[in-house]
Amino acid sequence: MQLILLSGGSGKRLWPLSNNARSKQFLPLLEAPNGKMESMVQRVIRQVRESNLTENITLATNASQRDIIVNQLGESVNIVTEPERRDTFPAIALATAYLAKEKKCCADEVVIVMPCDPYTETDYFRAIAQMSETVTKKVADLVLMGITPTYPSAKYGYVVPEKNGSDIKMVKRFTEKPDVPTAEKLLAEGALWNGGVFAFRLGYMIEIIDKYLQTETFEDFRSRYSELPKISFDYEVAEKANSVAVIPYTGKWKDLGTWNTLTEELSKNGIGNVILGDKNENSHVINELGIPVFCDGLKDIVVASSPDGILVCAKSASENIKTYVDKLSLRPMYEERRWGTYQVLDDATFADGYKSLTKTITLNSGKNISYQIHHHRDEVWTFVDGEGLFVLDGEVKKVGRGDVVHIQKEHYHAVKALTKLTFIEVQSGDLLIEEDIERFDWKWE
């Protein structure tokens, strides 16, 4: 069995911790069984493996999330990146083409598609195993998971099943995100929420894809990605399928997509450098800054601080943040990359238009920053901890705590961490953007 996890999102509803480079599924706020903190995607991967569902995991994502996935999951999963953001049908088609054309999976292999961040429990993965068995037995071409609704929600799509006594029900029809009165009528019919989990044979999906795009290799398929229709998987596949079954799931299932829902599942009221007084009630404080945050006398409040900003909000109003984020966000001030992390400490523009940007950068042991040049900025690196190898125009030297290097624009440079390596980078010039970078090959000895 092949498992495709869909990873997307714009990172707006959990500002200031989330942003375009770090969507909600990557926030390390959930407590794992070993007591350490883990992100939603790390939790799902752990649950998949603990349930012995499969080791064949592929994440379908956009290019901006590739580095953070590698940083959090290592090389243990396959990653397929969209050349451009489209919709769930092309994203699933791309990952399916990868399995068929790159991994050479057989046409009869069962493929499961699911979100990368549901907050759920062991029975959820048992239901997925049952979906796989249902496809194998050819009960239906497409099998969905139906979540048992807890209230008439307008946020979810609905699946209306045929009425029978079996655990496996054939689908009568779909209804996309109705208003609340319609949702109440659907619940009376026994409708289920569409949980966004699908099972099918690989060959079934390839036949659908071939109507739009046929290539010999995965590289060619990816290069012609824009030729696929920009449409959801539900509209393009599920609602057009002749044979669709649904398996109900009645256990715990939540979308931790707002501060209100996320804080309900946090094991601690204070995370990070937080001191709480004894007069707080149903309030949570998450602090990613180095300075302390003290709160007291708060009721039903969420406080979140990060290099991107500070949020102080009633939990009941926390969904409204999405409306304001575009006015609040300038650039990501903290990012996880394949090699480690960086945090912006200062961003300044002077009277004559000259700019400076100061970052603290941490490379994980054995990782490196690519061999590169910049055309618009100079950089000064001050190493504050660890040991590494620094390259400047082909010359290699060892660096460590207290060393300072000056990199002028148009000069080639790279660094590799021999141990965990931290340094302060000060950029200066007339244009300080992440895109001012040109990468080249370099072979580390």
Secondary structure by P-SEA (a helix, b strand, c coil): cbbbbbbbcccccccccccccccccccccccccccccccaaaaaaaaaaaaccccbbbbbbcccaaaaaaaaccccbbbbbbcccccaaaaaaaaaaaaaccccccccbbbbbbbccccccaaaaaaaaaaaaaaaaccccbbbbbcccccccccbbbbbbccccccbbbbccccccccaaaaaaaaaacccccccbbbbcaaaaaaaaaaccccccaaaaaaaccccccccccccccccccbbbbbbbcccccccccaaaaaaacccccccccccccccccbbbbbcccbbbbbcccccbbbbbccccccccccccccccccccccccccccccccccccccccbbbbcccccbbbbbbbbbcccccccccccccbbbbbbbcbbbbbbbcccbbbbbcccbbbbbccccccccccccbbbbbbbbbccccccccbbbbbbbcc
